[in-house]
Amino acid sequence: MLMFWKRNEKEERELRKKAEKEALEKMRIEEELREAKRQARKLNFLITQTELYSHFVGKKINSTYFIYNILLELFIIH
């Protein structure tokens, strides 16, 4: 009878350790997914900011070029 209880306790300990190990692995995977999503959002933000910046800089360069051409034509014609 004593052997039965020892084996039973050992099996319970092993099951408990296995469950804890699986829970830790699940938490680790969830944390990795959260971090990957955070990195994706961060990258998307940077890309959006870059596109926004290039839009305004491009607009400014085009308008500066346009003004330069107008001034050049005014001085050449007159």
Sequence and secondary structure as in RCSB ss.txt:
>XXXX:A:sequence
MLMFWKRNEKEERELRKKAEKEALEKMRIEEELREAKRQARKLNFLITQTELYSHFVGKKINSTYFIYNILLELF
IIH
>XXXX:A:secstr
 HHHHHHHHHHHHHHHHHHHHHHHHHHHHHHHHHHHHHHHHHHHHHHHHHHHHHHHHHHHHHHHHHHHHHHHHHH
HH 
